[in-house]
Structures are given as C-alpha cells and as structure tokens.
Amino acid sequence: MDLGIKGRKALVCAASKGLGRASAFALAAEGCEVTITARGAEALERTAEEIRAATGATVKTVAGDITTEEGRAAALAACPAPDILVNNAGGPPPGDFRDWERADWIKALDANMLTPIFLIRAVVDGMIERRFGRIVNITSASVKAPIPALGMSNGARAGLTGFVGGLARQIAKHNVTINGLLPGPFLTDRLRGNAAFAAQKSGRAAEDHLADQARANPAGRLGDPDEFGRACAFLCSAQAGFIVGQNLVMDGGAFNSSMG
C-alpha cells in the first residue's frame, strides 16, 4: 500500500534506538523527510546514517534533550513545519511510589505528558493551515492496563491521553489527527532494563524474565520494533485520516478486553 506521505516532513522524537528508531525508519521508507532527535549524538548519527543507507531518505539530526525547552526549540528549528510529529520519550524508572519525591514526579510529567503537549502546541496550527497533519504519541499499554512497578509512567501517560482525547476531536475536521500507539512488550533497551530491575529483586537472570514474558504473551513472543514502526507509519498515512483520538494497543493480545 502506498501510504501517500512521500515528501512529507516528519519529526520523530527519541529516535536513535528502540521504537522511535523503528518509526523513523518506517517513515523514511515511505519517502518522508525525517528529522530525528535524541540525547546521545553518536547513536543518533549512527541511526541517521543507517536510515539514509537503507532508504535514501533525507535525514536531519538534532542532538539534545527533547524534554527541555532548549531541546524542543532546536528540534523545531531543524523541522519548523512538520506534517508528521511522533512524540516519544523514555519512561521514568520503575519503583515503589513511597520512594518518589515531588521532583521525581515533575520529571516524569515533563517527559511523558508536558513535552508532547508543548510540541503539539508548536506544530498543530501549521498543520491546520496546510490541512494535513498526523500526530502519534508513543505511550504505553499501561495507559489501559496499569503496571504496578511503573506508577509514574502510568500517571503521566494517562494524563497525556486524557488531554489528547479532547483536542483530537476539535481538530479532526482540518485533516489533522492525533492518536496514541501503546506498546506492550517489545524487545527494546527499555524492556531489557525492566527485566534487569526484576532480576535484581528476584535473583533470577534478566533473560529468564524476558523468556517468561514471551511465554505468557498470547502471541507467544515479544514484539519486534520494526512491526511497531510500520504501524506508526500507517497512523501517519493519508489513508488514516478517519482514525481520530484512538489508542491502539500493540501488545500481542496481552490486554484482555473484548471492547479494546
């Protein structure tokens, strides 16, 4: 299927690795001009070179922390009028809520709720004027099925989801959509880190925890980031204009609900 986004400009956050990287790859493969951000300049440039080599796409890089005003300003200076925005940021660490201070919560809210909102605010009016815009927020399946050890992530991402639910329906008439893409257990550094955290508490190997997750999933495996990236590209496509304010769970069937 031709997704109808060749030549569109895309800004993809936290894209040097993991699900952001996979999303940037998929958009570039569809002919988008891609600007990618991440904190680590070396990994970011390596990813950009890999995308260029694989797709021939134009790829810009902006090294910096997208959760800061300076990081957002730099990203928007490099891609001031994106047609596509993929919001993404690493989640806060797992733990017991009794151990978290106010500063920990503010950091989580800045990264996983306020940063996406500020980026949306910066680009949405231009999308409305051009009568095309696709915004995808990479959040987490924990929005629908909270994960006990990830309380800060549960709260911050749910806040973003609630805000977007209202905004998305106000702007859909302009052919601008906002949707959430909610990953479950994809084999990324984040998942490996959570497995390492569990291993410290249990005394078992992290790989054993990953194997347990794979066996317990209805799909019988962990997710491949590439399939996540392709789903993100579809939500950014010209054909996805009637998908508005939705939260698509990609978790191999782990979220058990007949109504989604």
Secondary structure as UniProt FT lines:
FT   TURN            6..7
FT   STRAND          9..12
FT   HELIX           18..29
FT   TURN            30..31
FT   STRAND          33..38
FT   HELIX           41..55
FT   STRAND          59..63
FT   TURN            66..67
FT   HELIX           69..78
FT   STRAND          84..87
FT   HELIX           97..99
FT   HELIX           102..109
FT   HELIX           110..114
FT   HELIX           115..130
FT   STRAND          133..138
FT   HELIX           141..143
FT   HELIX           148..150
FT   HELIX           151..171
FT   HELIX           172..174
FT   STRAND          176..183
FT   HELIX           189..202
FT   HELIX           206..216
FT   TURN            218..219
FT   HELIX           225..235
FT   HELIX           238..240
FT   TURN            241..242
FT   STRAND          247..250
FT   TURN            252..253
FT   TURN            258..259
//
